[in-house]
Amino acid sequence: MLSNDTDPIVAIATAPGRGGIGVVRLSFGRAGEAAAHKAMFALCGQSLAPRHAGYVPFIDGKGEALDRGIALYFPAPNSYTGEHVLELQGHGGSIVLQLVLQRAIEVGRDFGLRLAEPGEFTRRAFLNDKLDLTQAEAVADLIEASTEAAARSAGRSLEGAFSREIHALVEDVINLRMLVEATLDFPEEEIDFLEAADARGKLARIRHRLDSVLADARQGALLREGLSVVLAGQPNVGKSSLLNALAGAELAIVTQIAGTTRDKVAQTIQVEGIPLHIIDTAGLRETEDEVERIGIERTWGEIERADVVLHLLDARIGVTEEDHNIDARFPAGVPVVRVLNKTDLGAPAASREEEDAREVNLSAKTGEGIGLLREVLLKIAGWQAGAESVYFARERHLIALREARDHLALSAEHADQQSQVLDLFAEELRLAQDNLNAITGEFTSDDLLGVIFSRFCIGK
């Protein structure tokens, strides 16, 4: 857990290292307006007009300038944190920023100013109703976004697109709960409230809408986390060549000598904005070489953690008994794509998909069929091209949405039964609402907040 949420705090808000601009941010918490004006005079030598940029010196305890730059004052509640905020935007040298920071701490001793902890400014924004929890998380996701698609999706969440969908679902669930509980409160009434108000139809529409939000959230989570794709197979089937072909660079050593790759080689690529974490591993075989044996053990460890396994084979030879033995050891539930490589020496490139099996013929050497493999990986990921409504979601969002979906499914079962189980119908709706509220932070434990904001960068 973070320290007192009303303490005055200060931090450097820009990334470590040298840059054209550096920002020191102060949020005054319970110290309020008086402390803000004291800090202005001590740090800038003058009072600042609210929300107007002033070009001022940043002065030390002797009245000498440490730097010159832009100072901005945002009175509460019209600031990022909802508190009185002062921002000093100067040159981005690490030494000069540290000097300004130390001076701010000296000035703030009288009113309890301390260094901010990771994510504390955004935590204040959440606690002061400037952002809900999904928007607060989107701040960190936008900073960390590694692709254009990820940045756009995080931006949509920050603007409140995801929150609006959740709030609309909650409102629908509340309205349905009122109908059910009215029936429970007035069982002697002749009018069947549920039938007259089309309660079952309302519930069906809520479930359909939640399924749509969950589908968009799954894609958003995919944009954030990506897929871990492990290349596995016997030695000398072209795993390293395939890694190089997918990455578009010579990352792994390729020779005709079996067992060249002794340890994993990893590279992240992007396909339609989806991060794919490709891991090349040691060839799977029986060996007396101690170093290679260790590499093979690590290969199986990577396979256990994989989201997708690409099982490479030589297209000229096909599936051997050793390949069947390798197949049998793959963990249950992990999608496996059989990749028959070296079609430039034999069969043409192609892809095939059956109920429980996927297969791609390609040539890592010429690049023929690589596009087919990318399409198969996107299909496994559940990616849909042109999905503009995607939100940048996290695993906790998916868990809450799935649990809400399960409670709504149970409520539908109770709705179809006799009136004596209407209390169970109402209870399942309440639990669904609690799960949805947890997404935006309207029903969230302090322990969860501590975990979420501790992963932010300092100064944000």
C-alpha positions, 0 to 999 in steps of 0.5 A, spaced: 500 500 500 502 507 498 503 512 504 497 517 506 493 519 500 493 526 502 500 527 503 503 533 499 508 529 494 513 531 489 517 527 483 520 528 477 515 526 471 519 525 465 524 519 464 531 518 467 536 521 462 538 527 458 532 530 454 530 537 451 525 538 457 524 535 464 518 536 468 518 536 476 511 536 478 508 537 485 501 536 488 499 539 495 494 534 497 491 536 504 496 542 505 492 546 499 492 553 496 497 556 502 502 551 501 502 551 493 503 559 493 508 558 498 512 553 493 511 558 488 514 564 491 520 560 494 521 556 487 519 561 482 520 568 486 513 570 484 505 568 484 503 564 478 496 566 474 492 559 474 492 555 468 497 560 465 504 559 463 509 563 466 517 563 464 520 564 470 527 562 474 527 556 478 531 559 484 535 555 490 535 557 497 540 563 496 535 566 490 540 564 485 537 561 478 538 553 478 534 553 471 529 557 467 523 554 464 515 554 464 511 554 470 504 552 471 499 552 476 493 548 476 488 550 482 484 544 485 479 541 483 481 543 475 488 539 475 490 532 473 490 529 481 484 534 483 488 537 488 492 544 487 498 542 482 505 546 480 509 543 474 516 546 473 518 545 466 525 546 465 531 543 461 532 535 461 538 534 464 539 529 470 543 534 474 539 540 474 532 536 475 535 533 481 537 540 484 530 543 482 527 536 486 531 537 492 530 545 492 522 543 492 523 538 498 527 543 502 521 548 501 516 543 502 519 541 509 514 545 513 508 542 510 510 535 509 512 534 502 515 528 500 517 524 494 511 521 490 511 513 490 510 510 483 503 511 480 501 516 486 499 522 482 494 517 477 492 514 484 490 521 486 486 522 480 482 516 481 481 517 488 479 524 487 474 522 481 478 525 475 479 518 472 476 511 473 480 505 474 480 503 467 482 510 465 488 510 470 490 503 468 490 506 460 495 512 462 500 506 464 498 502 458 499 508 453 506 510 456 508 502 455 504 501 448 509 498 443 505 499 437 500 504 433 494 499 434 496 498 442 497 506 443 490 507 439 487 502 443 490 505 450 487 512 448 480 509 447 480 506 454 483 513 457 478 517 453 473 513 457 470 508 451 471 502 455 468 505 462 462 507 458 461 500 455 461 498 463 457 503 466 452 502 460 452 494 462 451 496 470 445 501 468 442 495 465 443 490 470 441 495 475 434 496 472 433 489 471 435 488 478 429 493 480 424 489 476 426 482 480 426 485 487 419 488 485 416 482 484 420 479 490 417 485 495 410 484 492 408 477 491 401 478 492 400 482 486 396 479 480 401 483 475 407 479 473 412 484 473 417 480 470 413 478 464 410 485 463 417 488 463 420 483 458 425 481 463 428 475 460 428 479 453 432 484 457 437 479 460 438 476 453 440 483 451 445 484 457 448 478 455 449 479 448 452 486 449 457 483 455 459 478 450 461 483 445 464 487 450 468 481 452 470 480 445 473 487 444 476 486 451 480 480 449 483 483 443 485 489 447 488 484 452 492 481 446 494 488 443 497 489 450 500 482 452 502 479 445 503 471 444 508 467 446 510 463 440 515 457 441 519 454 435 520 447 436 522 440 433 528 436 431 535 439 429 536 442 422 529 443 420 529 450 419 527 453 426 532 458 426 531 460 419 524 461 420 525 466 426 530 470 421 524 470 416 519 472 421 523 477 424 526 480 417 533 480 420 539 475 421 538 474 429 540 466 429 546 462 426 544 458 421 548 452 419 547 445 416 550 442 423 545 439 427 544 442 434 547 449 432 542 452 437 544 451 444 540 456 448 533 460 446 533 466 441 528 471 442 525 476 438 518 480 438 515 482 431 509 485 430 503 482 425 497 487 424 499 491 431 499 484 435 506 483 438 508 476 437 514 474 442 518 468 437 522 464 441 527 459 437 529 453 441 534 448 441 533 442 437 529 436 440 533 429 440 537 424 445 544 427 446 550 426 450 552 433 449 551 436 456 550 443 454 545 441 448 542 437 453 541 443 458 538 447 452 533 441 450 531 442 457 530 449 457 526 448 450 521 444 454 520 449 459 519 454 454 514 450 451 510 449 457 509 457 458 507 458 450 501 461 448 502 457 441 507 452 439 510 451 432 512 444 431 517 444 425 518 439 420 522 437 414 517 437 408 521 432 404 521 427 410 514 429 413 512 426 420 517 421 423 516 417 429 520 422 433 515 427 431 510 423 434 513 422 440 515 430 440 507 431 439 505 427 445 509 431 450 506 438 448 502 440 453 494 439 453 490 446 451 496 449 447 495 450 440 500 447 436 501 449 428 505 443 424 510 447 420 513 443 414 519 447 412 523 447 406 518 447 400 523 450 396 526 443 396 519 439 395 512 441 396 509 447 394 507 452 400 500 451 403 496 451 409 490 446 412 486 447 418 482 441 420 478 441 427 483 439 431 489 440 427 493 446 423 498 445 418 502 450 414 507 448 408 512 454 407 520 455 405 523 459 411 529 460 405 525 463 400 519 466 404 514 463 400 508 461 405 510 466 411 504 470 410 500 464 411 503 462 417 502 469 420 494 469 418 494 462 422 497 465 428 492 471 427 486 466 427 489 463 433 489 469 437 482 471 435 484 477 431 479 481 427 482 486 422 479 493 422 476 492 429 476 500 431 472 498 438 478 495 441 479 497 448 486 496 451 484 491 457 488 487 462 487 480 465 483 482 471 478 486 466 477 479 462 476 475 469 471 480 471 467 480 465 467 472 464 465 472 472 459 477 470 458 473 464 457 466 468 453 470 473 448 472 468 448 465 465 446 462 472 441 468 473 438 466 466 437 459 468 433 461 475 429 466 471 426 460 467 424 456 473 418 457 478 418 464 482 420 460 488 428 461 486 427 469 484 431 470 490 437 466 486 435 470 480 436 477 484 443 474 487 446 472 481 444 479 478 447 482 484 454 478 483 454 480 476 454 487 477 459 487 483 464 484 478 462 489 473 463 495 478 470 492 480 473 493 473 472 501 473 474 501 481 467 502 484 467 496 488 475 494 488 479 492 494 485 497 497 490 491 496 488 491 488 489 498 488 496 497 491 498 492 486 495 496 480 499 503 481 505 500 484 507 498 477 506 505 474 513 509 473 514 515 478 512 521 477 505 519 474 
